[in-house]
Amino acid sequence: MAFLPSQSGWRRQVRKLLLALQTSSLMPWPVRRTLLGFCGCKLGAASYIEPGAHFASGDVSIGDHAYINRGFLIDGLGPVRIGARVRIGPGVKILTATHRITEDPLARASAEVVHAPVTIEDGVWLGAGAVVMPGRTVRSGCVIGAGAVVTRDTDRDGLYLGVPARHVRTLPTI
């Protein structure tokens, strides 16, 4: 169980502070790992997160031997599941929230916020600057090219490129 399970009052503010502190390159990895754990993030064995990775949520689980590079962002409203042996390049964004689009052109900017979970299965590589949109699943063995935007669930072992990300080919498996 997380040290700070509640999202209300002072606990929420402390959680935000701890999540912000863990981004510092002055903090050694064991301290950053502990801070993330206090906030409810579950980190697998031998996983490593570079300084400068930003978690706006504690509802994150990361599998064994995963690597997350600098500039990573999770927006923090929906749960995020990242599998084992995942590699995440610099500047990758995982978004779990968006706004409903309304018919009223004056109200679109203040529309209702909705969120959905994101799942990154085992053995995925998300290239630099890739974006995974709310509610998406990136299936195991996929490679998402640099700058691609995942707007639909992927197939296993696929190479996806572009905006929106499109299937280019199926990658060989062992």
Rosetta blueprint (number, residue, H / E / L):
1 M L
2 A L
3 F L
4 L L
5 P L
6 S L
7 Q L
8 S L
9 G H
10 W H
11 R H
12 R H
13 Q H
14 V H
15 R H
16 K H
17 L H
18 L H
19 L H
20 A H
21 L H
22 Q L
23 T L
24 S L
25 S L
26 L L
27 M L
28 P L
29 W H
30 P H
31 V H
32 R H
33 R H
34 T H
35 L H
36 L H
37 G H
38 F H
39 C L
40 G L
41 C L
42 K E
43 L E
44 G L
45 A L
46 A L
47 S L
48 Y E
49 I E
50 E L
51 P L
52 G L
53 A L
54 H E
55 F E
56 A L
57 S L
58 G L
59 D L
60 V E
61 S E
62 I E
63 G L
64 D L
65 H L
66 A L
67 Y E
68 I E
69 N L
70 R L
71 G L
72 F L
73 L E
74 I E
75 D L
76 G L
77 L L
78 G L
79 P L
80 V E
81 R E
82 I E
83 G L
84 A L
85 R L
86 V L
87 R E
88 I E
89 G L
90 P L
91 G L
92 V L
93 K E
94 I E
95 L L
96 T L
97 A E
98 T E
99 H E
100 R L
101 I L
102 T L
103 E L
104 D L
105 P L
106 L L
107 A L
108 R H
109 A H
110 S H
111 A L
112 E L
113 V E
114 V E
115 H E
116 A L
117 P L
118 V E
119 T E
120 I E
121 E L
122 D L
123 G L
124 V L
125 W E
126 L E
127 G L
128 A L
129 G L
130 A L
131 V E
132 V E
133 M L
134 P L
135 G L
136 R L
137 T E
138 V E
139 R L
140 S L
141 G L
142 C L
143 V E
144 I E
145 G L
146 A L
147 G L
148 A L
149 V E
150 V E
151 T L
152 R L
153 D L
154 T L
155 D L
156 R L
157 D L
158 G E
159 L E
160 Y E
161 L E
162 G L
163 V L
164 P L
165 A L
166 R E
167 H E
168 V E
169 R E
170 T E
171 L L
172 P L
173 T L
174 I L
